[in-house]
Amino acid sequence: MQEQTMMTRRIPPFLTFYIVTVMQVGVGVFTFQRPIVKIVGQDGWMAIIISALMLHIVIWLVYQMLQENETIIDIQTRVFGKILGSLLSVYWIVYYSLFVLVILVSYVEILRVWLFPEVYHGFLSFLLLALVYLFVGGGLRMVTGVSVLSVLLAIPFLVFSRFPYGQMQLGSLLPIWDHSIMDIWLATQMMTFQFLGFEVLFMAYPFIKEAQRSQKWAHFSVILSVMVYLFSFILPVLFFHEDHLSTIIWPTISLWRMEYLGVSIWFMILVPNLALGLWAASRAAKQTVKISQRRSLQGITVLIITAAFFFVTRWEIESLSSFTGNVGFYTVFVYLPLLYLIEMIVSRRRRSR
């Protein structure tokens, strides 16, 4: 089991709300509308709600498995044994790192298109991740503090920006349920990518005071994230024609009318977003490979910066996002429920002995 964490390094349960929110409302809020509209048109709001409901169930399942001072690494070791558990733990290092990579290259693309078209993408990637590295070096408490500030400033800025409310057509949301169940399910799978990131909780659990009490805050944060995504989906649908919306890469930015300030402000969300993912990857490496978190953080940071050089074009970034979304869907909605069932069976057998 992971070493006992000092109380002075732990965070209050309610801060879980900000951790999950900042992880779920990231760079995807600018782009998620287009692929969903291509599949289910104006019915995309159903996919958002269904994804969130499934997420509530998964969060509940994982909280049932986690015991005091445990992480997802400890659960796998307890269920599968040391050897197989360690092999599966390597997967989580890659998983968290992949999440950081896709967020990094996606935001660098936005910066190059909207703000700095002449700046070399490698320089921007290095600059952003170097800044994130400094925050992670300060520990989870520092990153959580930045997350609180980001949620309190950036999300209200999104909601109260200068959207062209007077030019919207309410009838664009009709008819309701105009697509097949299979189409809505495909859109739900695609929407899963936007809600990824909450898995950081599975590594941060030992650092939360009275960790079981944080479950309600995790559920509250999912509710807020759903409201943000519904808002960000419905507004473009009301403003753009469906055929037009399916061709716009960044509908939220196109509708925002505050491109330069908006993209810059959203950087406040992306810093803790990347920092939490990087912290979780380095923490998982420390627990799995038994090296210091500082060394693992340095190694993972270098690997992510190197990998970022291979994802520059729109096609490459979309392919990476699609791959990450598929991996995330099967990890969250297939592997974690399966792990819960196996853990329940193993625990009952041990108690019966």
C-alpha positions, 0 to 999 in steps of 0.5 A: 500500500502507498505510504501514509501521506502527511496531513499537512499535504492533504487537501479538503474534500470540497477541492475535489470539485475544482480538480474534476471541473478543471480536468473536464472543461479543457480545450475540448470545449472549443471543438467538440460541437463539430464531430457531434453535429456531424452524427446527430445534429441538433440532438447532440445535447442528448449525447452530452447528458447520457455521457454524464450519467454514465460518468456518475456511475463510474465515479461511484464504482471507483469510490466503492473500490478505493480504500484509505490511502489507496490509488488505482495502482493499489487496487490493481495490485490488490486484485491482480497481484504484484506482477500483473498489477505492476504491468497494468500500472504502467498503462496508467502512466501512459494513459495520463501522459497521453492525456497531457499530450493531446491537450498540449498539441490541441492548445498549441494549434489554437495558439498558432492559428488565432494568436501566433501563426509565425511562432514555431510549434515546438517552441510553444510546446516547450514553453507551455510544458516548462511552465506546467512543470514548475507548477507540478514541482510545487506539489498537488496543493499548489496545482489545486490552488491554481485550479480553484482560481481557474474555475472561479475566473475562466468559466464565468468568463465563458458564460458571460462573454459577448455571444450574439444572443439576439441572432439565434433561432430557437427552432434550431433545436427542433425536432427532438430525437430526430436521429437513431439510437445508434447515432446517439450512442456513437455521439455519446462515445465521441463525447466521452473524450471531453469528460476524460481527466477525472481519473486524476482523482484515482491518484490524488485520493490519498491526498484528500482529507476524509477522502470518501466525503469528496465523492459528492463534490466529484459528482457536483463537478460533473454536473457543472461540466455538463452545464458548461458543455450544454451551454457551449453546444446549444449556442452554436446550434442556435446561431449556425446552420447545421451544415455550416456548423459541421465545417467549423473547427472551433465553433466556440471561438468563432461565436465568442467574438473575443478570440484574442482575450478568450483564448488567452484567458482559457490558458488559465484552465489549461495550466492546471489541466496539464499540471494535474495530468502530469502530476498523476503520470509522475505519481503513478510512475513513482508508485510503479517503478519505485523512483522519485517523483521528481525524476519520473516528472522530468522523464515524462515531461521530456517524452511528452515534449518530444512526442509533441513534435510529431503532431502538428497538422490538423489531421495528425491532431484529430487522429491523436484526439480520436485515438485518445477518445477511444482509449478513454472510453474503453478505459473508463466505461469498460475496464473500470466497471470490469475491475469493480466486478473482479475486485468485488469477487476477490474481496468476497472470496478472501472474506469467506476464507 
